[in-house]
Amino acid sequence: MDALKERFTPPPLLTPGNDGGRSRKSLGRAFAAGDLVRVRHGSYVDTGVWLGATSEQRFMTTVKAVAGRLHQPVFTGATALLLQGMPLAGTPAAVEVVTSTASRAGLQTTMPGYHEAHLRHADGLPFIHRTRNVFREPPFGLDEPLWPGVHTSLRSVHLGEHLVDTLRDLGFCDALMITDALLSGRNREGIRCSRTGLEQLTRGSAAGPTGAAGRAVLDRVLRHSTHLSESPGESLSRARMIELGFELPRLQVHLTGADGVDYRVDFWWEELDLIGESDGWGKYAADGTDPAESLRREKRREDALRERGHRFVRWDWFDASDPQRFAELLVRNRVPRRRRASIRWSA
């Protein structure tokens, strides 16, 4: 299975009747013993599987459980963006579902997902997402089917109807990752949107609830978005550089190594002769290539570029996610600041 798809594929959800015919009481006893985690009422996951899953897998399992509890639910907001294959720095705070009744809007309470028995076996148990009802007046367009193979009943508000509202509510890093992914088509579902199309969407919502402030947020995101970003990690890295006020590098530049081979690099600060590389999970196992061989090839590539006098700086997702850590790394490599930082940091 593709590494990205696997990272989002939910583990098996256990409900009465589908787990070898086990009854609701039987599942309840297993929950009380700490063997199962309760994601939603009547929906469980094996505790070991849940604790070993990625945060994206746990979120998608919760979405699947919500879909099983409600009658033809329609997802919206950041939840819909994830279902439509858009990248986010983290999972949304809640599973967002459309309601056409204004009085039902808001965050719902859920039954405790962990039993006292779980506390004896694990520290820092993973967060179980709650459900947020989001009011939308009908009619609204639907995108379906959504990601076949995850759950056949998953439906979402059409991307064009909720994208701009959601971008305004997200942080700059998440918003830039999404617009980059749409411009390049590098997302799980291969959805591509032209810059003109994105600008038309934002202009059409200029009179939205956030007014001039929301317009300024969208303009900033679109101004910095690019089709050249090849991964969410690269988009996150560039967003951090913008927030921290550092000089921006050129993207996807071709440089010739000492071996005469033409190599493309993620980032290049030409005046510093500094190459920046954003590493992440799956980078050395792309297209089914043996990870060890990919790593050896990357080492030869870096050696060839270093022999030509180029400096290298590498970072991963963890580094880019921490503003102070990332700022300190850039300062150590003499990357200058050109603008006032828009977020607080010290280095």
C-alpha positions as CSV (number, residue, x, y, z in Angstrom):
1,M,0.0,0.0,0.0
2,D,1.2,3.5,-0.8
3,A,2.8,5.0,2.4
4,L,0.7,8.1,2.3
5,K,-2.6,6.2,2.0
6,E,-1.5,3.7,4.7
7,R,-0.9,6.6,7.1
8,F,-4.5,7.6,6.7
9,T,-6.2,4.2,6.5
10,P,-8.3,3.5,9.6
11,P,-7.7,0.3,11.6
12,P,-10.7,-2.1,11.9
13,L,-13.7,-0.7,13.7
14,L,-15.5,-3.2,16.0
15,T,-19.3,-2.8,16.3
16,P,-21.9,-5.3,17.6
17,G,-22.4,-8.1,15.1
18,N,-19.4,-7.4,12.9
19,D,-16.7,-8.7,15.3
20,G,-17.3,-12.4,14.9
21,G,-20.9,-11.9,15.9
22,R,-19.9,-10.5,19.4
23,S,-22.7,-8.8,21.3
24,R,-22.8,-5.3,22.6
25,K,-22.4,-6.7,26.1
26,S,-19.3,-8.7,25.1
27,L,-17.7,-5.6,23.6
28,G,-18.6,-3.7,26.7
29,R,-16.8,-6.2,28.9
30,A,-13.7,-6.1,26.7
31,F,-13.8,-2.3,27.0
32,A,-14.1,-2.5,30.8
33,A,-11.1,-4.9,30.8
34,G,-9.0,-2.4,28.9
35,D,-8.8,-4.5,25.7
36,L,-10.8,-2.1,23.6
37,V,-11.0,1.7,23.2
38,R,-14.5,3.2,22.7
39,V,-14.3,5.7,19.8
40,R,-18.1,6.3,19.8
41,H,-21.1,4.7,21.4
42,G,-21.1,1.1,20.1
43,S,-17.9,1.6,18.1
44,Y,-14.6,0.1,19.4
45,V,-11.0,-0.4,18.4
46,D,-8.5,-2.9,19.8
47,T,-6.4,-1.0,22.4
48,G,-3.0,-2.1,21.1
49,V,-4.0,-1.2,17.5
50,W,-5.3,2.2,18.6
51,L,-2.2,3.1,20.6
52,G,0.0,2.0,17.7
53,A,-1.9,3.9,15.0
54,T,-0.9,7.3,13.6
55,S,-2.9,10.3,14.7
56,E,-4.3,10.5,11.1
57,Q,-5.5,6.8,11.4
58,R,-7.1,7.5,14.7
59,F,-8.9,10.6,13.3
60,M,-10.1,8.7,10.3
61,T,-11.4,5.9,12.5
62,T,-13.3,8.5,14.5
63,V,-14.8,9.9,11.2
64,K,-15.8,6.4,10.2
65,A,-17.4,5.8,13.6
66,V,-19.4,9.1,13.3
67,A,-20.5,8.1,9.8
68,G,-21.8,4.8,11.2
69,R,-23.7,6.6,14.0
70,L,-25.5,9.3,11.9
71,H,-27.9,9.1,8.9
72,Q,-26.0,10.1,5.8
73,P,-23.7,12.6,7.5
74,V,-22.0,15.3,5.4
75,F,-18.6,16.4,6.6
76,T,-17.2,19.9,6.3
77,G,-14.3,22.2,7.3
78,A,-10.9,20.7,8.0
79,T,-12.4,17.3,8.3
80,A,-13.7,17.5,4.7
81,L,-10.3,18.8,3.5
82,L,-8.6,15.7,5.0
83,L,-11.2,13.4,3.4
84,Q,-10.5,15.2,0.0
85,G,-6.8,14.4,0.4
86,M,-5.5,17.8,1.5
87,P,-2.4,17.9,3.8
88,L,-2.6,19.4,7.3
89,A,0.2,19.8,9.8
90,G,-2.0,18.0,12.4
91,T,-5.4,16.4,12.7
92,P,-8.4,18.8,13.2
93,A,-9.6,19.5,16.7
94,A,-13.0,17.9,16.1
95,V,-14.9,15.9,13.5
96,E,-17.0,18.5,11.7
97,V,-20.4,17.5,10.5
98,V,-23.0,19.7,8.7
99,T,-26.3,20.4,10.4
100,S,-29.2,22.4,8.8
101,T,-30.5,23.3,12.3
102,A,-28.8,26.3,13.8
103,S,-29.8,25.4,17.4
104,R,-27.8,22.1,17.0
105,A,-24.6,23.8,16.1
106,G,-21.6,23.4,18.4
107,L,-19.4,20.8,20.1
108,Q,-21.0,17.6,21.2
109,T,-20.1,15.7,24.3
110,T,-19.1,12.0,23.8
111,M,-18.9,9.0,26.2
112,P,-15.5,8.4,27.8
113,G,-13.3,6.5,25.3
114,Y,-11.0,5.0,27.9
115,H,-11.8,2.9,31.0
116,E,-9.9,2.9,34.3
117,A,-8.3,-0.3,33.1
118,H,-6.5,1.6,30.4
119,L,-4.7,3.9,32.9
120,R,-2.8,0.9,34.3
121,H,-1.1,0.1,31.0
122,A,-0.4,3.4,29.2
123,D,0.7,7.0,29.9
124,G,-0.5,9.9,27.8
125,L,-3.4,8.1,26.1
126,P,-4.1,9.6,22.6
127,F,-6.8,12.2,22.3
128,I,-10.2,11.0,21.0
129,H,-11.8,13.7,18.8
130,R,-15.2,15.0,19.6
131,T,-17.9,15.9,17.0
132,R,-18.7,19.5,16.1
133,N,-22.0,20.3,14.3
134,V,-21.5,23.1,11.8
135,F,-24.6,25.0,10.6
136,R,-25.0,25.3,6.9
137,E,-28.2,26.4,5.1
138,P,-29.3,24.0,2.4
139,P,-28.9,23.4,-0.5
140,F,-25.2,22.8,-0.7
141,G,-23.1,20.8,-3.2
142,L,-21.7,17.5,-2.4
143,D,-18.4,15.8,-3.3
144,E,-19.0,12.0,-3.6
145,P,-17.9,9.4,-3.6
146,L,-15.1,10.4,-1.2
147,W,-12.0,8.3,-1.1
148,P,-13.5,4.8,-1.9
149,G,-12.1,2.1,0.3
150,V,-12.2,4.1,3.5
151,H,-16.0,4.1,3.9
152,T,-18.6,4.1,1.2
153,S,-21.0,6.5,3.1
154,L,-18.5,9.3,3.6
155,R,-19.7,12.5,1.9
156,S,-18.4,16.0,2.1
157,V,-19.5,19.5,1.2
158,H,-18.1,20.4,-2.2
159,L,-14.5,21.6,-2.0
160,G,-15.3,25.0,-3.5
161,E,-18.1,25.7,-1.0
162,H,-16.0,25.3,2.2
163,L,-12.4,25.7,1.1
164,V,-12.1,29.5,1.6
165,D,-14.0,29.6,4.9
166,T,-11.8,26.9,6.2
167,L,-8.6,28.5,5.0
168,R,-9.5,31.7,6.9
169,D,-9.9,29.7,10.1
170,L,-6.7,27.7,9.7
171,G,-3.2,28.8,10.7
172,F,-0.9,30.2,8.0
173,C,1.1,26.9,7.8
174,D,-1.9,24.7,7.2
175,A,-3.4,27.1,4.7
176,L,-0.2,27.4,2.7
177,M,0.2,23.6,2.7
178,I,-3.3,23.2,1.2
179,T,-3.0,25.9,-1.5
180,D,0.4,24.5,-2.5
181,A,-1.1,21.0,-2.7
182,L,-4.0,22.3,-4.9
183,L,-1.8,24.3,-7.2
184,S,0.6,21.3,-7.7
185,G,-2.0,18.5,-7.6
186,R,0.3,16.7,-5.1
187,N,-2.4,15.5,-2.7
188,R,-3.9,12.0,-2.0
189,E,-6.6,12.4,-4.6
190,G,-4.7,14.4,-7.2
191,I,-7.1,17.4,-7.1
192,R,-5.6,20.3,-9.0
193,C,-6.8,24.0,-9.0
194,S,-5.3,26.8,-11.0
195,R,-4.2,30.0,-9.4
196,T,-6.9,31.8,-11.3
197,G,-9.4,29.4,-9.9
198,L,-8.3,29.9,-6.3
199,E,-8.4,33.7,-6.8
200,Q,-11.9,33.5,-8.1
201,L,-13.0,31.4,-5.1
202,T,-11.5,33.9,-2.7
203,R,-13.0,36.9,-4.6
204,G,-16.4,35.2,-4.5
205,S,-16.2,35.0,-0.7
206,A,-14.7,38.5,-0.1
207,A,-17.9,39.6,1.6
208,G,-17.7,36.7,4.1
209,P,-18.0,37.0,7.8
210,T,-14.4,38.0,8.5
211,G,-14.5,40.9,6.0
212,A,-11.3,42.8,5.4
213,A,-9.3,40.8,7.9
214,G,-10.3,37.5,6.2
215,R,-9.5,39.0,2.8
216,A,-6.0,39.9,4.0
217,V,-5.4,36.4,5.4
218,L,-6.4,34.8,2.0
219,D,-4.3,37.3,0.0
220,R,-1.2,36.5,2.1
221,V,-1.7,32.8,1.6
222,L,-2.2,33.1,-2.1
223,R,0.7,35.5,-2.5
224,H,3.1,32.9,-1.1
225,S,1.6,29.7,-2.5
226,T,3.4,27.9,-5.3
227,H,3.1,24.8,-7.5
228,L,6.8,24.1,-7.0
229,S,6.4,22.7,-3.5
230,E,6.8,18.9,-3.8
231,S,5.6,17.8,-0.3
232,P,3.7,19.0,2.7
233,G,7.1,19.2,4.6
234,E,8.5,21.6,2.0
235,S,5.3,23.8,2.3
236,L,5.5,23.7,6.1
237,S,9.2,24.7,6.0
238,R,8.6,27.6,3.6
239,A,5.6,28.8,5.7
240,R,7.8,28.8,8.8
241,M,10.5,30.8,7.0
242,I,7.8,33.4,6.1
243,E,6.4,33.6,9.6
244,L,9.9,33.9,11.1
245,G,10.9,36.6,8.7
246,F,13.9,34.8,7.1
247,E,15.2,35.3,3.6
248,L,13.3,32.9,1.2
249,P,15.4,30.5,-0.9
250,R,14.8,29.6,-4.5
251,L,12.8,26.4,-5.0
252,Q,13.6,23.2,-7.0
253,V,16.9,24.5,-8.4
254,H,19.1,22.3,-10.6
255,L,22.8,22.2,-9.6
256,T,25.7,20.2,-11.1
257,G,27.7,18.0,-8.8
258,A,31.4,17.2,-8.9
259,D,30.5,14.0,-10.8
260,G,28.9,16.0,-13.6
261,V,25.4,14.9,-12.8
262,D,22.5,17.5,-12.7
263,Y,20.8,17.4,-9.3
264,R,17.6,19.2,-8.2
265,V,17.5,20.5,-4.6
266,D,14.5,21.5,-2.5
267,F,15.8,24.9,-1.4
268,W,18.8,27.0,-2.4
269,W,20.0,30.3,-0.9
270,E,22.2,31.4,-3.8
271,E,24.1,34.2,-1.9
272,L,25.0,31.8,0.9
273,D,25.6,28.8,-1.5
274,L,23.4,26.9,1.0
275,I,21.3,24.0,0.0
276,G,18.3,23.2,2.2
277,E,16.6,19.8,2.2
278,S,13.3,18.9,3.9
279,D,13.4,15.3,5.0
280,G,10.3,13.3,6.0
281,W,8.8,9.9,6.5
282,G,8.7,8.0,3.2
283,K,11.2,10.2,1.4
284,Y,13.7,7.4,0.9
285,A,11.1,4.8,0.1
286,A,9.3,6.5,-2.8
287,D,8.0,4.5,-5.8
288,G,8.7,1.2,-4.1
289,T,12.5,1.8,-4.1
290,D,14.5,0.0,-1.5
291,P,15.0,2.6,1.3
292,A,18.7,1.5,1.9
293,E,19.5,2.0,-1.7
294,S,17.7,5.3,-1.8
295,L,19.6,6.5,1.2
296,R,23.0,5.5,-0.5
297,R,22.0,7.3,-3.6
298,E,21.1,10.4,-1.6
299,K,24.5,10.2,0.2
300,R,26.3,10.1,-3.2
301,R,24.3,13.1,-4.4
302,E,25.1,15.1,-1.3
303,D,28.8,14.3,-1.5
304,A,28.9,15.3,-5.2
305,L,27.3,18.7,-4.4
306,R,29.5,19.3,-1.3
307,E,32.6,18.7,-3.5
308,R,31.5,21.6,-5.6
309,G,31.5,23.8,-2.5
310,H,27.8,23.9,-1.7
311,R,26.9,23.8,2.0
312,F,24.0,21.6,3.2
313,V,21.4,22.0,5.9
314,R,18.8,19.3,6.6
315,W,15.7,19.3,8.7
316,D,12.6,17.1,9.2
317,W,9.0,17.6,10.0
318,F,9.7,17.8,13.8
319,D,12.2,20.7,13.2
320,A,9.9,22.7,11.0
321,S,6.9,22.2,13.4
322,D,8.8,23.9,16.2
323,P,9.3,27.7,15.3
324,Q,12.1,28.2,17.8
325,R,14.0,25.0,16.9
326,F,13.7,25.9,13.2
327,A,14.7,29.5,13.7
328,E,17.8,28.4,15.6
329,L,18.7,26.0,12.8
330,L,18.5,28.8,10.2
331,V,20.5,31.2,12.4
332,R,23.3,28.7,12.8
333,N,23.5,28.4,9.1
334,R,23.7,32.2,8.7
335,V,20.4,32.6,6.9
336,P,19.5,36.3,7.3
337,R,16.2,37.8,8.5
338,R,14.7,40.2,6.0
339,R,11.3,40.9,7.6
340,R,9.7,41.3,10.9
341,A,8.5,37.9,12.3
342,S,4.7,37.4,12.5
343,I,5.0,34.9,15.3
344,R,6.8,35.0,18.6
345,W,10.2,33.3,18.7
346,S,13.7,33.7,20.2
347,A,17.0,32.5,18.8
